[in-house]
């Protein structure tokens, strides 16, 4: 496990996740409205927004599928350390992250 796997998560997980959850729900309730989320430093190629969403919504019961460039050992280790999410096949996923054209 790389040292950077342990870094980059929420500094104050309960508070930061609550704020991120509110921003995510606001964005979903008002399509087209831009919300600012952050407070994480994810490994490439994850964006801050995608990583914040993953840290907020994923837990050990979440089936996660990473497609294409998002499916790297560094990204998997980072997500596993910070969320405990389970990696599954696309058909079994609760959350899918990656480009549409990747299987």
Contact map, one row per residue, 1 for C-alpha under 8 A:
1110100000000000000000000000000000000000000000000000000000000000000000000000100000000000000000000000000
1111110000000000000000000000000000000000000000000000000000000000000000000100000000000000000000000000000
1111111000000000000000000000000000000000000000000000000000000000000000000000000000000000000000000000000
0111111100000000000000000000000000000000001000000000000000000000000000000000010000000000000000000000000
1111111100000000000000000000000000000000000000000000000000000000000000000100110010000000000000000000000
0111111110000000000000000000000000000000000000000000000000000000000000000000010011000000000000000000000
0011111110000000000000000000000000000000100000000000000000000000000000000000000000000000000000000000000
0001111111000000000000000000000000000001110000000000000000000000000000000000000000000000000000000000000
0000011111101000000000000000000000000011110000000000001000000000000000000000000001000000000000000000000
0000000111111001100000000000000000000011000000000000000000000000000000000000000000000000000000000000000
0000000011111001000000000000000000000011000000000000000000000000000000000000000000000000000000000000000
0000000001111111000000000000000000000000000000000000000000000000000000000000000000000000000000000000000
0000000011111111100000000000000000000000000000000000000000000000000000000000000000000000000000000000000
0000000000011111110000000000000000000000000000000000000000000000000000000000000000000000000000000000000
0000000000011111111000000000000000000000000000000000000000000000000000000000000000000000000000000000000
0000000001111111111100000000000000000010000000000000000000000000000000000000000000000000000000000000000
0000000001001111111110000000000000000000000000000000001100000000000000000000000000000000000000000000000
0000000000000111111111000000000000000000000000000000000100000000000000000000000000000000000000000000000
0000000000000011111111100000000000001000000000000000000000000000000000000000000000000000000000000000000
0000000000000001111111110000000000001100000000000001100100000000000000000000000000000000000000000000000
0000000000000000111111111000000000000000000000000000100110000000000000000000000000000000000000000000000
0000000000000000011111111100000000000000000000000000000000000000000000000000000000000000000000000000000
0000000000000000001111111110000000111000000000000000000000000000000000000000000000000000000000000000000
0000000000000000000111111111000000101000000000000000100000000000000000000000000000000000000000000000000
0000000000000000000011111111100000000000000000000000000000000000000000000000000000000000000000000000000
0000000000000000000001111111110000100000000000000000000000000000000000000000000000000000000000000000000
0000000000000000000000111111111111100000000000000000000000000000000000000000000000000000000000000000000
0000000000000000000000011111111000000000000000000000000000000000000000000000000000000000000000000000000
0000000000000000000000001111111000000000000000000000000000000000000000000000000000000000000000000000000
0000000000000000000000000111111110000000000000000000000000000000000000000000000000000000000000000000000
0000000000000000000000000011111110000000000000000000000000000000000000000000000000000000000000000000000
0000000000000000000000000010011111000000000000000000000000000000000000000000000000000000000000000000000
0000000000000000000000000010011111100000000000000000000000000000000000000000000000000000000000000000000
0000000000000000000000000010000111110000000000000000000000000000000000000000000000000000000000000000000
0000000000000000000000110110000011111000000000000000000000000000000000000000000000000000000000000000000
0000000000000000000000100000000001111100000000000000000000000000000000000000000000000000000000000000000
0000000000000000001100110000000000111110000000011001000000000000000000000000000000000000000000000000000
0000000000000000000100000000000000011111000000011001000000000000000000000000000000000000000000000000000
0000000011100001000000000000000000001111100000010001000000000000000000000000000000000000000000000000000
0000000111100000000000000000000000000111110000010011000000000000000000000000000000000000000000000000000
0000001110000000000000000000000000000011111000010000000000000000000000000000000000000000000000000000000
0000000110000000000000000000000000000001111101110010000000000000000000000010010000000000000000000000000
0001000000000000000000000000000000000000111111000000000000000000000000000110010000000000000000000000000
0000000000000000000000000000000000000000011111100000000000000000000000000010000000000000000000000000000
0000000000000000000000000000000000000000001111100000000000000000000011000000000000000000000000000000000
0000000000000000000000000000000000000000011111110110000000000000000001000010000000000000000000000000000
0000000000000000000000000000000000000000010111111110000000000000000000000000000000000000000000000000000
0000000000000000000000000000000000001111110001111111000000000000000000000000000000000000000000000000000
0000000000000000000000000000000000001100000000111111100000000000000000000000000000000000000000000000000
0000000000000000000000000000000000000000000001111111110000000000000000000000000000000000000000000000000
0000000000000000000000000000000000000001010001111111111000000000000000000000000000000000000000000000000
0000000000000000000100000000000000001111000000011111111100000000000000000000000000000000000000000000000
0000000000000000000110010000000000000000000000001111111110000000000000000000000000000000000000000000000
0000000000000000000000000000000000000000000000000111111111000000000000000000001000100000000000000000000
0000000010000000100000000000000000000000000000000011111111000000000000000000001001100000000000000000000
0000000000000000110110000000000000000000000000000001111111000000000000000000000000000000000000000000000
0000000000000000000010000000000000000000000000000000111111100000000000000000000000000000000000000000000
0000000000000000000000000000000000000000000000000000011111111100000000000000000000111000000000000000000
0000000000000000000000000000000000000000000000000000000011111100000000000000000000111000000000000000000
0000000000000000000000000000000000000000000000000000000001111100000000000000000000111100000000000000000
0000000000000000000000000000000000000000000000000000000001111110000000000000000000001100000000000000000
0000000000000000000000000000000000000000000000000000000001111111000000000000000000001100000011100000000
0000000000000000000000000000000000000000000000000000000000001111100000000000000000001111000111100000000
0000000000000000000000000000000000000000000000000000000000000111110000000000000000001111000011111000000
0000000000000000000000000000000000000000000000000000000000000011111000000000000000000011110010111000000
0000000000000000000000000000000000000000000000000000000000000001111101100000000000000010000000011100000
0000000000000000000000000000000000000000000000000000000000000000111111100000000000000000000000011110011
0000000000000000000000000000000000000000000000000000000000000000011111100000000000000000000000000110011
0000000000000000000000000000000000000000000010000000000000000000001111110000000000000000000000000100000
0000000000000000000000000000000000000000000011000000000000000000011111110010000000000000000000001100000
0000000000000000000000000000000000000000000000000000000000000000011111111011000000000000000000000000000
0000000000000000000000000000000000000000000000000000000000000000000011111111000000000000000000000000000
0000000000000000000000000000000000000000000000000000000000000000000000111111100000000000000000000000000
0100100000000000000000000000000000000000001000000000000000000000000000011111110000000000000000000000000
0000000000000000000000000000000000000000011101000000000000000000000001111111111000000000000000000000000
0000000000000000000000000000000000000000000000000000000000000000000000111111111100000000000000000000000
1000100000000000000000000000000000000000000000000000000000000000000000001111111110000000000000000000000
0001110000000000000000000000000000000000011000000000000000000000000000000111111111000000000000000000000
0000000000000000000000000000000000000000000000000000011000000000000000000011111111111000000000000000000
0000000000000000000000000000000000000000000000000000000000000000000000000001111111111100000000000000000
0000110000000000000000000000000000000000000000000000000000000000000000000000111111110000000000000000000
0000010010000000000000000000000000000000000000000000001000000000000000000000011111110000000000000000000
0000000000000000000000000000000000000000000000000000011001110000000000000000001111111000000000000000000
0000000000000000000000000000000000000000000000000000000001110000000000000000001111111100000000000000000
0000000000000000000000000000000000000000000000000000000001111111000000000000001100111110000000000000000
0000000000000000000000000000000000000000000000000000000000011111000000000000000100011111000000000000000
0000000000000000000000000000000000000000000000000000000000000011110000000000000000001111100010000000000
0000000000000000000000000000000000000000000000000000000000000011100000000000000000000111110110000000000
0000000000000000000000000000000000000000000000000000000000000000100000000000000000000011111110000000000
0000000000000000000000000000000000000000000000000000000000000000100000000000000000000001111110010000000
0000000000000000000000000000000000000000000000000000000000000000000000000000000000000000111110000000000
0000000000000000000000000000000000000000000000000000000000000010000000000000000000000001111111000000000
0000000000000000000000000000000000000000000000000000000000000111100000000000000000000011111111110000000
0000000000000000000000000000000000000000000000000000000000000111000000000000000000000000000111110000000
0000000000000000000000000000000000000000000000000000000000000111100000000000000000000000000011111000000
0000000000000000000000000000000000000000000000000000000000000001111000000000000000000000010011111100000
0000000000000000000000000000000000000000000000000000000000000001111001000000000000000000000000111110000
0000000000000000000000000000000000000000000000000000000000000000011111000000000000000000000000011111010
0000000000000000000000000000000000000000000000000000000000000000001100000000000000000000000000001111110
0000000000000000000000000000000000000000000000000000000000000000000000000000000000000000000000000111111
0000000000000000000000000000000000000000000000000000000000000000000000000000000000000000000000000011111
0000000000000000000000000000000000000000000000000000000000000000001100000000000000000000000000000111111
0000000000000000000000000000000000000000000000000000000000000000001100000000000000000000000000000001111
